[in-house]
Amino acid sequence: MGMTMAMEPSWLYYLFAVLMLCVAGYSSVLLAMAGLSRRPAGWDVELSHLVMGVAMAGMFVAGWSFGPSAMWEAFFGALLIWFVVQCGRSLLAYGAHLPHTAVHALMSLAMLLMYWFPMGASQGSMSMSMSSSAAGPRVDPGLALVIAFLLFVSAVFTLASNRKGGSVYGTHLAVVAAGGPMTTQVGDTADVSGEVGLAGTTSAAGGLEGFVSRPSLLDGAHVVMCVAMGFMLILML
Amino acid sequence: MAVTDAVLDAQGTTEPRVDAAALHTQRPKDLQRSFQLWLAVVWLLDAVLQIQPFMFTPGKNGFSGMIGGTASGNPGWIADMITWNASIVNHHPVLTNTLFAGIQFVIGFGIIWRRTCKAALGLSIAWAIAVWWFGEGLGGIFSGAATPFGGGPGGVLFYAVLAVVLWPREGPDTPFVAARALGARAARVVWVVVWAVLAVLYLVGSGRSPQALQSVVTSTEGGEPGWLVHLDRYSASLLGHDGTELAIVLAALCCVAAISVYLPAAYTQVVIVLVVVAFSLIWVAVQNVGGILASGATDPNSAPLVVLLVLVYWPLSDRRRAALPRGRSGTFALSCAEANSTGGVDLGTRSIATREV
């Protein structure tokens, strides 16, 4: 980067930052809905998207960042541990497969790397507008590229998947009724691995709740997050 | 009531746990679709690489400088067009680069949706040819620098070839996935042409010089991470003065690869494995992961695409052939129809649900 940063398109970073805040806002709505209806399915993914969205908005636009790095690192460290544990539980419960929480663990790891190897220092948080690869130790570019690539893979295969909503609720979707997205004929269910619980968020889906919890929106938020995070990792190369 | 094992398991109403592997092996995957999606992943990576900061920068250190650099060594009329293109990019870096990145995002996301897949693949062919001409200087063919060591005849051409061999079409994936789009005979012709071109390019121009490998490696070394620089130096010291011999060996491998598609499946598979190994090594130790790790690339170079291409020609077993009698529509569409007829269940768990309920 260095001197060439003068021509960096700040509008691009603002665009990504706004998208991140949109994802964070959307996730907060889903979290609130889950809390009000006491149906916590997918709360961990929504919480991670909320925190990641806010944190990444602050990375793209320096003025929008807040809080010390240690706080964010603690968040993402806890999320990483949580999702790794969920992966383990899912593997134990369902045998060999790729749990959907794996990608969320990967995203948490990516966030940690971004804080451990900031491109620039700005009051304890990263700032694209002040980025400078010479400011400190760099994350290994190979690792960053591999993670970015995996995130792109997740984005593409999430969009292409027949199991809509799988990015949040996993591939073991409980039931998808023919009549509408993610409605269910089963009562509240709580999967032992925390992967299903689909019914909990979508039964009797309709009106605003039905719109907000549309599988395409859930997957869309995940895809936007994956692309933005991949972009950030590419910038770290 | 339509339920799955997962739900039943959670409710304690069924004994067996969900076998995740079984969920995914009940119906064979649509391999052509899978390959299309991997191609979409590469396009998405390219699009994101295109919005790196330096791409928006005018001058020699920017994207326009990268394009202009490919003009040297080409015939005048080709060089003029490249220079003209570089000039436009130089004067309007933000506009042009945003357009270029946008096109690649459109291609990547367009391939993902079945409805737009053909249009996206068609656009990718046109875009690849345009980039090959105006952005890559025809891959250095006319300047004698199109050695496949360095990505010749231009990584972007492989996007076009992949778009052709992965063109959506109903039908069986036999005897390999590429045959579904073109028919086995035409697909084999494409394969032979690709490998013949690569074999020739290994032996002509600068590619066959003793220092060819070393010069390619050293030209891409700047800015790379330490481990890759060490790997470069190792490969350069190992084969740095044997570029001619290595070029001949790889040209021979290309010739073997060219005819392998007419051999029994077992031989073809061996050759494909060899090609995958060879091009993976070239990608890392010679092409330096396309220069991506040095933040100076717009694509991962040719090797990953060659690997993807050869996998599209992987001979399918008789068992799989029997399992895929109807192509795409024989798997996905059938599942949809049956799901609808049974009141709607999750497609991925259809067979288990009907078994349990």
Interface residues (C-beta under 8 A of the other chain):
Chain A: M1 M3 T4 M5 A6 M7 E8 P9 L12 A93 Y94 G95 A96 H97 D140 P141 G142 L145 A148 F149 F152 V153 A155 V156 F157 L159 A160 N162 R163 T171 H172 L173 A174 V175 V176 A177 A178 G179 Q185 V186 T189 A190 D191 V192 E195 V196 A199 V227 G230 F231 I234 L235 L237
Chain B: M1 A2 V3 T4 A6 V7 D9 A10 Q11 R17 V18 D19 A20 A21 L23 H24 R33 L37 A40 V41 L44 L45 V48 L49 I51 Q52 P53 F54 F56 T57 P58 N61 G62 P93 V94 T98 G108 F109 I112 W113 E224 P225 W227 L228 V289 I292 L293 A294 S295 F332 A339 N340 G343 G344 V345 D346 L347 G348 T349
